Amino acid sequence: MGLVSLKLLFVVLLVILLPIARSQVDEWHDNYGTIGKEKVTRLHFYHHETSSSKDPTVVTMAEAPTTKNSPSFFGLLGMTDNILTEGPEPTSTYLGRAQGLLAASSREEFSLVMATSFVFKGGNFSGSSLSVLGRNPFMDSVREMPVVGGTGAFRFARGFAVVKTYWVNATSHDLIEEYHMTVMHY
């Protein structure tokens, strides 16, 4: 497909999808435009990260030439599509996915910068998501990270996530983390 054809396809999709997106925004403003009373929602779930299986949920996308010699993996960039469950067992009730980027951001300690969307596909908040953007010093027993936004039931969300490592395999780097999120939204 040539460049001209791609441009034409883009314009056609834009003309078709823009009114749909606009109508969804208009509908939301008509139904919920007066924001109303702010709510506080507390969430508790488990996050499963697997790097050792044939179908890993976290992969390395890039690394600096010095990453392998760094004691903190400084310069490593990864992508995640981890499973969220109600309980710590992988067979527990499925709630959704944690999809995002991780970057080893410290030359001195094991610390990541996370940009992750917690996409809920089951439970009370199915169809909604929360976004976490911030520093995760993952070797600390308990970490706190900011919730900076959301979609669906969590529009205008802000809050924090307290994360604790529930289980880790030091050899395979597979882990389960326990999340407690407190979110303010309308």
Secondary structure, 3 states (H helix, E strand, C coil): CCHHHHHHHHHHHHHHHHHHHHHHHHHHHHHHCCCCCCEEEEEEEEEEECCCCCCCCEEEEECCCCHHHCCCCCCCEEEEEEEEECCCCCCCCEEEEEEEEEEECCCCCCCEEEEEEEEECCHHHCCCEEEEEEEECCCCCEEEEEEEEEEHHHCCCEEEEEEEEEEECCCCCCEEEEEEEEEEEC
